[in-house]
Amino acid sequence: MKRVVVSCAAASVMCVLAGAVGAATSLTVAPSPVHRGHRVIVRGNADGCPIGDAVTIISRAFAHTHDFAGVPAVFARVRRGGKFGIRPRIPSSKAIGRYGVSARCGGGNLGVSATIRVVA
């Protein structure tokens, strides 16, 4: 009987810890919708990436100033607590529509995504 109680308690602790780790990584974009030619605020938490590392934020909504695997990208530095943020401008020539946003750090995908809706 003791083994079952210990196993259930251990499983509960592992679930709580797994939830806490997953909750720390985040990515948000505001405002959405955004008008062409205006800036958005992209921020989040790159839990596990060291302070000073670059977060690569990827979206076809951005200008082709920098690319990652052929897709427009912007870069933000990881600050204390894993936080990052940047304010890229959406090109005034960008087509109206919805664009996905993802982020990478340390050679791996953060596993989070957001959407930007571009309007005229």
Backbone atoms as SQL, in Angstrom:
CREATE TABLE atoms (id INTEGER PRIMARY KEY, chain TEXT, resi INTEGER, resn TEXT, atom TEXT, x REAL, y REAL, z REAL);
INSERT INTO atoms VALUES
  (1, 'A', 1, 'MET', 'N', 0.820, -1.197, 0.000),
  (2, 'A', 1, 'MET', 'CA', 0.000, 0.000, 0.000),
  (3, 'A', 1, 'MET', 'C', 0.862, 1.258, 0.000),
  (4, 'A', 2, 'LYS', 'N', 1.960, 1.246, 0.723),
  (5, 'A', 2, 'LYS', 'CA', 2.838, 2.414, 0.771),
  (6, 'A', 2, 'LYS', 'C', 3.421, 2.725, -0.595),
  (7, 'A', 3, 'ARG', 'N', 3.733, 1.695, -1.370),
  (8, 'A', 3, 'ARG', 'CA', 4.303, 1.928, -2.700),
  (9, 'A', 3, 'ARG', 'C', 3.349, 2.707, -3.589),
  (10, 'A', 4, 'VAL', 'N', 2.074, 2.393, -3.523),
  (11, 'A', 4, 'VAL', 'CA', 1.080, 3.076, -4.338),
  (12, 'A', 4, 'VAL', 'C', 0.990, 4.543, -3.938),
  (13, 'A', 5, 'VAL', 'N', 0.989, 4.835, -2.656),
  (14, 'A', 5, 'VAL', 'CA', 0.899, 6.211, -2.182),
  (15, 'A', 5, 'VAL', 'C', 2.131, 6.995, -2.617),
  (16, 'A', 6, 'VAL', 'N', 3.307, 6.416, -2.474),
  (17, 'A', 6, 'VAL', 'CA', 4.535, 7.096, -2.869),
  (18, 'A', 6, 'VAL', 'C', 4.537, 7.319, -4.380),
  (19, 'A', 7, 'SER', 'N', 4.120, 6.334, -5.148),
  (20, 'A', 7, 'SER', 'CA', 4.093, 6.474, -6.602),
  (21, 'A', 7, 'SER', 'C', 3.133, 7.569, -7.036),
  (22, 'A', 8, 'CYS', 'N', 1.954, 7.623, -6.429),
  (23, 'A', 8, 'CYS', 'CA', 0.981, 8.660, -6.768),
  (24, 'A', 8, 'CYS', 'C', 1.511, 10.037, -6.386),
  (25, 'A', 9, 'ALA', 'N', 2.148, 10.137, -5.233),
  (26, 'A', 9, 'ALA', 'CA', 2.708, 11.422, -4.807),
  (27, 'A', 9, 'ALA', 'C', 3.814, 11.859, -5.752),
  (28, 'A', 10, 'ALA', 'N', 4.675, 10.937, -6.148),
  (29, 'A', 10, 'ALA', 'CA', 5.764, 11.266, -7.068),
  (30, 'A', 10, 'ALA', 'C', 5.207, 11.712, -8.418),
  (31, 'A', 11, 'ALA', 'N', 4.187, 11.030, -8.893),
  (32, 'A', 11, 'ALA', 'CA', 3.582, 11.396, -10.170),
  (33, 'A', 11, 'ALA', 'C', 2.950, 12.785, -10.092),
  (34, 'A', 12, 'SER', 'N', 2.321, 13.111, -8.972),
  (35, 'A', 12, 'SER', 'CA', 1.718, 14.435, -8.800),
  (36, 'A', 12, 'SER', 'C', 2.770, 15.525, -8.823),
  (37, 'A', 13, 'VAL', 'N', 3.880, 15.308, -8.137),
  (38, 'A', 13, 'VAL', 'CA', 4.968, 16.286, -8.113),
  (39, 'A', 13, 'VAL', 'C', 5.531, 16.483, -9.516),
  (40, 'A', 14, 'MET', 'N', 5.719, 15.400, -10.249),
  (41, 'A', 14, 'MET', 'CA', 6.263, 15.499, -11.606),
  (42, 'A', 14, 'MET', 'C', 5.310, 16.279, -12.509),
  (43, 'A', 15, 'CYS', 'N', 4.018, 16.079, -12.377),
  (44, 'A', 15, 'CYS', 'CA', 3.042, 16.805, -13.192),
  (45, 'A', 15, 'CYS', 'C', 3.069, 18.292, -12.872),
  (46, 'A', 16, 'VAL', 'N', 3.158, 18.634, -11.595),
  (47, 'A', 16, 'VAL', 'CA', 3.218, 20.036, -11.197),
  (48, 'A', 16, 'VAL', 'C', 4.481, 20.687, -11.747),
  (49, 'A', 17, 'LEU', 'N', 5.623, 20.012, -11.629),
  (50, 'A', 17, 'LEU', 'CA', 6.876, 20.558, -12.139),
  (51, 'A', 17, 'LEU', 'C', 6.835, 20.713, -13.652),
  (52, 'A', 18, 'ALA', 'N', 6.297, 19.762, -14.348),
  (53, 'A', 18, 'ALA', 'CA', 6.207, 19.843, -15.801),
  (54, 'A', 18, 'ALA', 'C', 5.320, 21.010, -16.213),
  (55, 'A', 19, 'GLY', 'N', 4.232, 21.233, -15.503),
  (56, 'A', 19, 'GLY', 'CA', 3.358, 22.358, -15.790),
  (57, 'A', 19, 'GLY', 'C', 4.043, 23.682, -15.537),
  (58, 'A', 20, 'ALA', 'N', 4.841, 23.751, -14.482),
  (59, 'A', 20, 'ALA', 'CA', 5.540, 25.001, -14.158),
  (60, 'A', 20, 'ALA', 'C', 6.576, 25.326, -15.222),
  (61, 'A', 21, 'VAL', 'N', 7.291, 24.339, -15.730),
  (62, 'A', 21, 'VAL', 'CA', 8.300, 24.580, -16.761),
  (63, 'A', 21, 'VAL', 'C', 7.631, 25.038, -18.045),
  (64, 'A', 22, 'GLY', 'N', 6.556, 24.383, -18.457),
  (65, 'A', 22, 'GLY', 'CA', 5.868, 24.737, -19.687),
  (66, 'A', 22, 'GLY', 'C', 5.211, 26.107, -19.618),
  (67, 'A', 23, 'ALA', 'N', 4.782, 26.518, -18.427),
  (68, 'A', 23, 'ALA', 'CA', 4.102, 27.794, -18.266),
  (69, 'A', 23, 'ALA', 'C', 5.059, 28.970, -18.409),
  (70, 'A', 24, 'ALA', 'N', 6.348, 28.766, -18.157),
  (71, 'A', 24, 'ALA', 'CA', 7.306, 29.871, -18.185),
  (72, 'A', 24, 'ALA', 'C', 7.623, 30.319, -19.612),
  (73, 'A', 25, 'THR', 'N', 7.635, 29.428, -20.574),
  (74, 'A', 25, 'THR', 'CA', 7.953, 29.786, -21.950),
  (75, 'A', 25, 'THR', 'C', 6.708, 30.401, -22.591),
  (76, 'A', 26, 'SER', 'N', 6.882, 31.598, -23.202),
  (77, 'A', 26, 'SER', 'CA', 5.719, 32.272, -23.765),
  (78, 'A', 26, 'SER', 'C', 6.121, 33.154, -24.939),
  (79, 'A', 27, 'LEU', 'N', 5.105, 33.546, -25.721),
  (80, 'A', 27, 'LEU', 'CA', 5.290, 34.446, -26.857),
  (81, 'A', 27, 'LEU', 'C', 3.971, 35.174, -27.082),
  (82, 'A', 28, 'THR', 'N', 4.011, 36.522, -27.066),
  (83, 'A', 28, 'THR', 'CA', 2.808, 37.311, -27.319),
  (84, 'A', 28, 'THR', 'C', 3.119, 38.411, -28.330),
  (85, 'A', 29, 'VAL', 'N', 2.089, 38.828, -29.056),
  (86, 'A', 29, 'VAL', 'CA', 2.209, 39.905, -30.038),
  (87, 'A', 29, 'VAL', 'C', 1.049, 40.867, -29.808),
  (88, 'A', 30, 'ALA', 'N', 1.361, 42.171, -29.743),
  (89, 'A', 30, 'ALA', 'CA', 0.317, 43.176, -29.571),
  (90, 'A', 30, 'ALA', 'C', 0.737, 44.435, -30.332),
  (91, 'A', 31, 'PRO', 'N', -0.152, 45.184, -30.922),
  (92, 'A', 31, 'PRO', 'CA', -1.560, 44.829, -31.048),
  (93, 'A', 31, 'PRO', 'C', -1.778, 43.862, -32.201),
  (94, 'A', 32, 'SER', 'N', -2.873, 43.212, -32.172),
  (95, 'A', 32, 'SER', 'CA', -3.308, 42.400, -33.288),
  (96, 'A', 32, 'SER', 'C', -4.825, 42.556, -33.353),
  (97, 'A', 33, 'PRO', 'N', -5.354, 43.233, -34.327),
  (98, 'A', 33, 'PRO', 'CA', -4.716, 43.544, -35.595),
  (99, 'A', 33, 'PRO', 'C', -3.767, 44.744, -35.507),
  (100, 'A', 34, 'VAL', 'N', -2.860, 44.796, -36.482),
  (101, 'A', 34, 'VAL', 'CA', -1.921, 45.907, -36.631),
  (102, 'A', 34, 'VAL', 'C', -2.039, 46.435, -38.056),
  (103, 'A', 35, 'HIS', 'N', -1.947, 47.746, -38.191),
  (104, 'A', 35, 'HIS', 'CA', -1.990, 48.357, -39.525),
  (105, 'A', 35, 'HIS', 'C', -0.628, 48.237, -40.197),
  (106, 'A', 36, 'ARG', 'N', -0.663, 48.038, -41.514),
  (107, 'A', 36, 'ARG', 'CA', 0.588, 48.007, -42.278),
  (108, 'A', 36, 'ARG', 'C', 1.367, 49.284, -41.994),
  (109, 'A', 37, 'GLY', 'N', 2.700, 49.157, -41.871),
  (110, 'A', 37, 'GLY', 'CA', 3.543, 50.301, -41.599),
  (111, 'A', 37, 'GLY', 'C', 3.692, 50.638, -40.125),
  (112, 'A', 38, 'HIS', 'N', 2.952, 49.969, -39.261),
  (113, 'A', 38, 'HIS', 'CA', 3.020, 50.224, -37.823),
  (114, 'A', 38, 'HIS', 'C', 3.863, 49.157, -37.127),
  (115, 'A', 39, 'ARG', 'N', 4.173, 49.415, -35.878),
  (116, 'A', 39, 'ARG', 'CA', 4.984, 48.481, -35.076),
  (117, 'A', 39, 'ARG', 'C', 4.098, 47.562, -34.237),
  (118, 'A', 40, 'VAL', 'N', 4.627, 46.393, -33.972),
  (119, 'A', 40, 'VAL', 'CA', 4.025, 45.478, -33.009),
  (120, 'A', 40, 'VAL', 'C', 5.030, 45.273, -31.870),
  (121, 'A', 41, 'ILE', 'N', 4.532, 44.862, -30.740),
  (122, 'A', 41, 'ILE', 'CA', 5.390, 44.503, -29.617),
  (123, 'A', 41, 'ILE', 'C', 5.375, 42.980, -29.532),
  (124, 'A', 42, 'VAL', 'N', 6.539, 42.390, -29.710),
  (125, 'A', 42, 'VAL', 'CA', 6.681, 40.940, -29.581),
  (126, 'A', 42, 'VAL', 'C', 7.476, 40.716, -28.303),
  (127, 'A', 43, 'ARG', 'N', 6.895, 39.983, -27.359),
  (128, 'A', 43, 'ARG', 'CA', 7.594, 39.711, -26.105),
  (129, 'A', 43, 'ARG', 'C', 7.288, 38.315, -25.637),
  (130, 'A', 44, 'GLY', 'N', 8.094, 37.866, -24.715),
  (131, 'A', 44, 'GLY', 'CA', 7.866, 36.544, -24.180),
  (132, 'A', 44, 'GLY', 'C', 8.921, 36.145, -23.179),
  (133, 'A', 45, 'ASN', 'N', 8.960, 34.846, -22.923),
  (134, 'A', 45, 'ASN', 'CA', 9.916, 34.277, -21.991),
  (135, 'A', 45, 'ASN', 'C', 10.558, 33.068, -22.648),
  (136, 'A', 46, 'ALA', 'N', 11.881, 33.101, -22.726),
  (137, 'A', 46, 'ALA', 'CA', 12.659, 32.004, -23.320),
  (138, 'A', 46, 'ALA', 'C', 13.269, 31.192, -22.183),
  (139, 'A', 47, 'ASP', 'N', 12.424, 30.602, -21.379),
  (140, 'A', 47, 'ASP', 'CA', 12.869, 29.850, -20.208),
  (141, 'A', 47, 'ASP', 'C', 13.978, 28.865, -20.577),
  (142, 'A', 48, 'GLY', 'N', 15.094, 28.961, -19.875),
  (143, 'A', 48, 'GLY', 'CA', 16.203, 28.051, -20.119),
  (144, 'A', 48, 'GLY', 'C', 17.300, 28.620, -20.988),
  (145, 'A', 49, 'CYS', 'N', 17.043, 29.735, -21.683),
  (146, 'A', 49, 'CYS', 'CA', 18.079, 30.376, -22.495),
  (147, 'A', 49, 'CYS', 'C', 18.863, 31.345, -21.621),
  (148, 'A', 50, 'PRO', 'N', 20.185, 31.322, -21.712),
  (149, 'A', 50, 'PRO', 'CA', 21.005, 32.184, -20.857),
  (150, 'A', 50, 'PRO', 'C', 20.822, 33.672, -21.161),
  (151, 'A', 51, 'ILE', 'N', 21.000, 34.493, -20.147),
  (152, 'A', 51, 'ILE', 'CA', 20.964, 35.943, -20.314),
  (153, 'A', 51, 'ILE', 'C', 21.978, 36.341, -21.382),
  (154, 'A', 52, 'GLY', 'N', 21.561, 37.225, -22.288),
  (155, 'A', 52, 'GLY', 'CA', 22.437, 37.701, -23.355),
  (156, 'A', 52, 'GLY', 'C', 22.313, 36.929, -24.652),
  (157, 'A', 53, 'ASP', 'N', 21.772, 35.710, -24.618),
  (158, 'A', 53, 'ASP', 'CA', 21.562, 34.955, -25.855),
  (159, 'A', 53, 'ASP', 'C', 20.526, 35.665, -26.724),
  (160, 'A', 54, 'ALA', 'N', 20.562, 35.402, -28.014),
  (161, 'A', 54, 'ALA', 'CA', 19.596, 35.976, -28.945),
  (162, 'A', 54, 'ALA', 'C', 18.418, 35.031, -29.134),
  (163, 'A', 55, 'VAL', 'N', 17.224, 35.603, -29.085),
  (164, 'A', 55, 'VAL', 'CA', 16.010, 34.880, -29.458),
  (165, 'A', 55, 'VAL', 'C', 15.717, 35.284, -30.900),
  (166, 'A', 56, 'THR', 'N', 15.564, 34.312, -31.773),
  (167, 'A', 56, 'THR', 'CA', 15.213, 34.564, -33.163),
  (168, 'A', 56, 'THR', 'C', 13.699, 34.459, -33.275),
  (169, 'A', 57, 'ILE', 'N', 13.059, 35.562, -33.663),
  (170, 'A', 57, 'ILE', 'CA', 11.605, 35.606, -33.787),
  (171, 'A', 57, 'ILE', 'C', 11.297, 35.640, -35.284),
  (172, 'A', 58, 'ILE', 'N', 10.526, 34.662, -35.727),
  (173, 'A', 58, 'ILE', 'CA', 10.352, 34.403, -37.150),
  (174, 'A', 58, 'ILE', 'C', 8.898, 34.627, -37.569),
  (175, 'A', 59, 'SER', 'N', 8.696, 35.404, -38.647),
  (176, 'A', 59, 'SER', 'CA', 7.351, 35.595, -39.187),
  (177, 'A', 59, 'SER', 'C', 7.428, 36.186, -40.588),
  (178, 'A', 60, 'ARG', 'N', 6.550, 35.738, -41.449),
  (179, 'A', 60, 'ARG', 'CA', 6.457, 36.305, -42.792),
  (180, 'A', 60, 'ARG', 'C', 5.868, 37.720, -42.758),
  (181, 'A', 61, 'ALA', 'N', 5.386, 38.166, -41.588),
  (182, 'A', 61, 'ALA', 'CA', 4.867, 39.523, -41.453),
  (183, 'A', 61, 'ALA', 'C', 5.986, 40.554, -41.366),
  (184, 'A', 62, 'PHE', 'N', 7.196, 40.130, -41.041),
  (185, 'A', 62, 'PHE', 'CA', 8.316, 41.050, -40.865),
  (186, 'A', 62, 'PHE', 'C', 8.979, 41.374, -42.199),
  (187, 'A', 63, 'ALA', 'N', 9.815, 42.422, -42.179),
  (188, 'A', 63, 'ALA', 'CA', 10.613, 42.786, -43.350),
  (189, 'A', 63, 'ALA', 'C', 11.725, 41.765, -43.536),
  (190, 'A', 64, 'HIS', 'N', 12.235, 41.649, -44.757),
  (191, 'A', 64, 'HIS', 'CA', 13.313, 40.705, -45.064),
  (192, 'A', 64, 'HIS', 'C', 14.695, 41.283, -44.736),
  (193, 'A', 65, 'THR', 'N', 14.805, 42.103, -43.709),
  (194, 'A', 65, 'THR', 'CA', 16.103, 42.647, -43.311),
  (195, 'A', 65, 'THR', 'C', 17.033, 41.518, -42.873),
  (196, 'A', 66, 'HIS', 'N', 16.500, 40.606, -42.065),
  (197, 'A', 66, 'HIS', 'CA', 17.214, 39.404, -41.633),
  (198, 'A', 66, 'HIS', 'C', 16.300, 38.220, -41.904),
  (199, 'A', 67, 'ASP', 'N', 16.889, 37.083, -42.209),
  (200, 'A', 67, 'ASP', 'CA', 16.112, 35.873, -42.476),
  (201, 'A', 67, 'ASP', 'C', 16.612, 34.722, -41.620),
  (202, 'A', 68, 'PHE', 'N', 15.709, 33.778, -41.370),
  (203, 'A', 68, 'PHE', 'CA', 16.065, 32.499, -40.787),
  (204, 'A', 68, 'PHE', 'C', 15.424, 31.453, -41.677),
  (205, 'A', 69, 'ALA', 'N', 16.244, 30.636, -42.317),
  (206, 'A', 69, 'ALA', 'CA', 15.765, 29.599, -43.232),
  (207, 'A', 69, 'ALA', 'C', 14.856, 30.193, -44.315),
  (208, 'A', 70, 'GLY', 'N', 15.212, 31.382, -44.795),
  (209, 'A', 70, 'GLY', 'CA', 14.457, 32.015, -45.867),
  (210, 'A', 70, 'GLY', 'C', 13.214, 32.762, -45.431),
  (211, 'A', 71, 'VAL', 'N', 12.938, 32.818, -44.129),
  (212, 'A', 71, 'VAL', 'CA', 11.756, 33.504, -43.609),
  (213, 'A', 71, 'VAL', 'C', 12.231, 34.738, -42.836),
  (214, 'A', 72, 'PRO', 'N', 11.552, 35.874, -42.985),
  (215, 'A', 72, 'PRO', 'CA', 11.964, 37.072, -42.252),
  (216, 'A', 72, 'PRO', 'C', 12.051, 36.823, -40.742),
  (217, 'A', 73, 'ALA', 'N', 13.061, 37.444, -40.120),
  (218, 'A', 73, 'ALA', 'CA', 13.278, 37.247, -38.688),
  (219, 'A', 73, 'ALA', 'C', 13.792, 38.532, -38.047),
  (220, 'A', 74, 'VAL', 'N', 13.510, 38.676, -36.762),
  (221, 'A', 74, 'VAL', 'CA', 14.080, 39.740, -35.937),
  (222, 'A', 74, 'VAL', 'C', 14.715, 39.073, -34.723),
  (223, 'A', 75, 'PHE', 'N', 15.573, 39.812, -34.047),
  (224, 'A', 75, 'PHE', 'CA', 16.320, 39.229, -32.933),
  (225, 'A', 75, 'PHE', 'C', 16.140, 40.062, -31.676),
  (226, 'A', 76, 'ALA', 'N', 15.978, 39.389, -30.551),
  (227, 'A', 76, 'ALA', 'CA', 15.864, 40.052, -29.249),
  (228, 'A', 76, 'ALA', 'C', 16.817, 39.366, -28.278),
  (229, 'A', 77, 'ARG', 'N', 17.349, 40.115, -27.341),
  (230, 'A', 77, 'ARG', 'CA', 18.262, 39.563, -26.333),
  (231, 'A', 77, 'ARG', 'C', 17.483, 39.057, -25.131),
  (232, 'A', 78, 'VAL', 'N', 17.932, 37.932, -24.592),
  (233, 'A', 78, 'VAL', 'CA', 17.336, 37.370, -23.385),
  (234, 'A', 78, 'VAL', 'C', 17.810, 38.196, -22.193),
  (235, 'A', 79, 'ARG', 'N', 16.846, 38.644, -21.390),
  (236, 'A', 79, 'ARG', 'CA', 17.144, 39.394, -20.178),
  (237, 'A', 79, 'ARG', 'C', 16.911, 38.514, -18.950),
  (238, 'A', 80, 'ARG', 'N', 17.117, 39.089, -17.808),
  (239, 'A', 80, 'ARG', 'CA', 16.930, 38.361, -16.550),
  (240, 'A', 80, 'ARG', 'C', 15.557, 37.703, -16.504),
  (241, 'A', 81, 'GLY', 'N', 15.502, 36.501, -16.020),
  (242, 'A', 81, 'GLY', 'CA', 14.248, 35.770, -15.923),
  (243, 'A', 81, 'GLY', 'C', 13.794, 35.165, -17.238),
  (244, 'A', 82, 'GLY', 'N', 14.658, 35.219, -18.268),
  (245, 'A', 82, 'GLY', 'CA', 14.302, 34.653, -19.567),
  (246, 'A', 82, 'GLY', 'C', 13.486, 35.576, -20.449),
  (247, 'A', 83, 'LYS', 'N', 13.213, 36.799, -19.975),
  (248, 'A', 83, 'LYS', 'CA', 12.355, 37.722, -20.729),
  (249, 'A', 83, 'LYS', 'C', 13.061, 38.272, -21.970),
  (250, 'A', 84, 'PHE', 'N', 12.275, 38.506, -23.008),
  (251, 'A', 84, 'PHE', 'CA', 12.777, 39.144, -24.227),
  (252, 'A', 84, 'PHE', 'C', 11.654, 39.977, -24.831),
  (253, 'A', 85, 'GLY', 'N', 12.024, 40.942, -25.660),
  (254, 'A', 85, 'GLY', 'CA', 11.026, 41.760, -26.336),
  (255, 'A', 85, 'GLY', 'C', 11.661, 42.618, -27.413),
  (256, 'A', 86, 'ILE', 'N', 10.862, 42.957, -28.411),
  (257, 'A', 86, 'ILE', 'CA', 11.319, 43.794, -29.518),
  (258, 'A', 86, 'ILE', 'C', 10.089, 44.404, -30.180),
  (259, 'A', 87, 'ARG', 'N', 10.290, 45.537, -30.897),
  (260, 'A', 87, 'ARG', 'CA', 9.187, 46.245, -31.557),
  (261, 'A', 87, 'ARG', 'C', 9.439, 46.368, -33.060),
  (262, 'A', 88, 'PRO', 'N', 9.273, 45.310, -33.820),
  (263, 'A', 88, 'PRO', 'CA', 9.500, 45.409, -35.271),
  (264, 'A', 88, 'PRO', 'C', 8.357, 46.147, -35.969),
  (265, 'A', 89, 'ARG', 'N', 8.710, 46.800, -37.057),
  (266, 'A', 89, 'ARG', 'CA', 7.707, 47.486, -37.885),
  (267, 'A', 89, 'ARG', 'C', 7.234, 46.517, -38.966),
  (268, 'A', 90, 'ILE', 'N', 5.928, 46.490, -39.179),
  (269, 'A', 90, 'ILE', 'CA', 5.353, 45.693, -40.266),
  (270, 'A', 90, 'ILE', 'C', 5.483, 46.533, -41.542),
  (271, 'A', 91, 'PRO', 'N', 6.069, 45.999, -42.602),
  (272, 'A', 91, 'PRO', 'CA', 6.238, 46.784, -43.831),
  (273, 'A', 91, 'PRO', 'C', 4.903, 47.320, -44.350),
  (274, 'A', 92, 'SER', 'N', 4.919, 48.545, -44.872),
  (275, 'A', 92, 'SER', 'CA', 3.687, 49.149, -45.386),
  (276, 'A', 92, 'SER', 'C', 3.174, 48.422, -46.626),
  (277, 'A', 93, 'SER', 'N', 4.031, 47.651, -47.257),
  (278, 'A', 93, 'SER', 'CA', 3.627, 46.890, -48.448),
  (279, 'A', 93, 'SER', 'C', 3.152, 45.469, -48.119),
  (280, 'A', 94, 'LYS', 'N', 3.144, 45.103, -46.845),
  (281, 'A', 94, 'LYS', 'CA', 2.766, 43.731, -46.462),
  (282, 'A', 94, 'LYS', 'C', 1.300, 43.467, -46.809),
  (283, 'A', 95, 'ALA', 'N', 1.034, 42.320, -47.369),
  (284, 'A', 95, 'ALA', 'CA', -0.336, 41.939, -47.726),
  (285, 'A', 95, 'ALA', 'C', -1.189, 41.776, -46.472),
  (286, 'A', 96, 'ILE', 'N', -2.443, 42.146, -46.586),
  (287, 'A', 96, 'ILE', 'CA', -3.389, 41.975, -45.486),
  (288, 'A', 96, 'ILE', 'C', -3.578, 40.481, -45.246),
  (289, 'A', 97, 'GLY', 'N', -3.623, 40.097, -43.985),
  (290, 'A', 97, 'GLY', 'CA', -3.838, 38.693, -43.664),
  (291, 'A', 97, 'GLY', 'C', -3.289, 38.320, -42.300),
  (292, 'A', 98, 'ARG', 'N', -3.321, 37.027, -42.029),
  (293, 'A', 98, 'ARG', 'CA', -2.826, 36.482, -40.757),
  (294, 'A', 98, 'ARG', 'C', -1.459, 35.855, -40.997),
  (295, 'A', 99, 'TYR', 'N', -0.557, 36.116, -40.051),
  (296, 'A', 99, 'TYR', 'CA', 0.813, 35.612, -40.144),
  (297, 'A', 99, 'TYR', 'C', 1.196, 34.953, -38.826),
  (298, 'A', 100, 'GLY', 'N', 1.744, 33.759, -38.918),
  (299, 'A', 100, 'GLY', 'CA', 2.227, 33.067, -37.733),
  (300, 'A', 100, 'GLY', 'C', 3.547, 33.660, -37.265),
  (301, 'A', 101, 'VAL', 'N', 3.811, 33.536, -35.974),
  (302, 'A', 101, 'VAL', 'CA', 5.047, 33.995, -35.360),
  (303, 'A', 101, 'VAL', 'C', 5.559, 32.860, -34.485),
  (304, 'A', 102, 'SER', 'N', 6.855, 32.558, -34.603),
  (305, 'A', 102, 'SER', 'CA', 7.467, 31.550, -33.732),
  (306, 'A', 102, 'SER', 'C', 8.805, 32.083, -33.242),
  (307, 'A', 103, 'ALA', 'N', 9.409, 31.384, -32.301),
  (308, 'A', 103, 'ALA', 'CA', 10.670, 31.854, -31.725),
  (309, 'A', 103, 'ALA', 'C', 11.596, 30.680, -31.447),
  (310, 'A', 104, 'ARG', 'N', 12.908, 30.980, -31.569),
  (311, 'A', 104, 'ARG', 'CA', 13.949, 29.986, -31.337),
  (312, 'A', 104, 'ARG', 'C', 15.016, 30.593, -30.437),
  (313, 'A', 105, 'CYS', 'N', 15.687, 29.742, -29.695),
  (314, 'A', 105, 'CYS', 'CA', 16.806, 30.180, -28.879),
  (315, 'A', 105, 'CYS', 'C', 17.712, 28.987, -28.613),
  (316, 'A', 106, 'GLY', 'N', 19.013, 29.234, -28.666),
  (317, 'A', 106, 'GLY', 'CA', 19.954, 28.162, -28.357),
  (318, 'A', 106, 'GLY', 'C', 19.907, 27.014, -29.338),
  (319, 'A', 107, 'GLY', 'N', 19.503, 27.274, -30.576),
  (320, 'A', 107, 'GLY', 'CA', 19.465, 26.227, -31.586),
  (321, 'A', 107, 'GLY', 'C', 18.199, 25.402, -31.610),
  (322, 'A', 108, 'GLY', 'N', 17.222, 25.737, -30.754),
  (323, 'A', 108, 'GLY', 'CA', 15.979, 24.962, -30.726),
  (324, 'A', 108, 'GLY', 'C', 14.756, 25.852, -30.705),
  (325, 'A', 109, 'ASN', 'N', 13.639, 25.302, -31.150),
  (326, 'A', 109, 'ASN', 'CA', 12.370, 25.998, -31.154),
  (327, 'A', 109, 'ASN', 'C', 11.866, 26.119, -29.718),
  (328, 'A', 110, 'LEU', 'N', 11.321, 27.272, -29.348),
  (329, 'A', 110, 'LEU', 'CA', 10.773, 27.442, -28.000),
  (330, 'A', 110, 'LEU', 'C', 9.465, 26.680, -27.809),
  (331, 'A', 111, 'GLY', 'N', 8.841, 26.267, -28.902),
  (332, 'A', 111, 'GLY', 'CA', 7.603, 25.496, -28.786),
  (333, 'A', 111, 'GLY', 'C', 6.377, 26.352, -28.507),
  (334, 'A', 112, 'VAL', 'N', 6.470, 27.652, -28.797),
  (335, 'A', 112, 'VAL', 'CA', 5.335, 28.553, -28.622),
  (336, 'A', 112, 'VAL', 'C', 5.116, 29.302, -29.923),
  (337, 'A', 113, 'SER', 'N', 3.897, 29.788, -30.118),
  (338, 'A', 113, 'SER', 'CA', 3.609, 30.549, -31.333),
  (339, 'A', 113, 'SER', 'C', 2.529, 31.585, -31.042),
  (340, 'A', 114, 'ALA', 'N', 2.411, 32.543, -31.953),
  (341, 'A', 114, 'ALA', 'CA', 1.407, 33.586, -31.862),
  (342, 'A', 114, 'ALA', 'C', 0.986, 33.929, -33.291),
  (343, 'A', 115, 'THR', 'N', 0.013, 34.812, -33.426),
  (344, 'A', 115, 'THR', 'CA', -0.482, 35.228, -34.732),
  (345, 'A', 115, 'THR', 'C', -0.550, 36.749, -34.794),
  (346, 'A', 116, 'ILE', 'N', -0.135, 37.300, -35.923),
  (347, 'A', 116, 'ILE', 'CA', -0.298, 38.720, -36.197),
  (348, 'A', 116, 'ILE', 'C', -1.335, 38.835, -37.319),
  (349, 'A', 117, 'ARG', 'N', -2.326, 39.695, -37.110),
  (350, 'A', 117, 'ARG', 'CA', -3.291, 39.978, -38.169),
  (351, 'A', 117, 'ARG', 'C', -2.980, 41.377, -38.692),
  (352, 'A', 118, 'VAL', 'N', -2.601, 41.457, -39.966),
  (353, 'A', 118, 'VAL', 'CA', -2.241, 42.717, -40.601),
  (354, 'A', 118, 'VAL', 'C', -3.462, 43.239, -41.354),
  (355, 'A', 119, 'VAL', 'N', -3.773, 44.522, -41.109),
  (356, 'A', 119, 'VAL', 'CA', -4.902, 45.158, -41.771),
  (357, 'A', 119, 'VAL', 'C', -4.425, 46.407, -42.507),
  (358, 'A', 120, 'ALA', 'N', -5.275, 46.917, -43.416),
  (359, 'A', 120, 'ALA', 'CA', -4.909, 48.108, -44.228),
  (360, 'A', 120, 'ALA', 'C', -4.825, 49.352, -43.374);
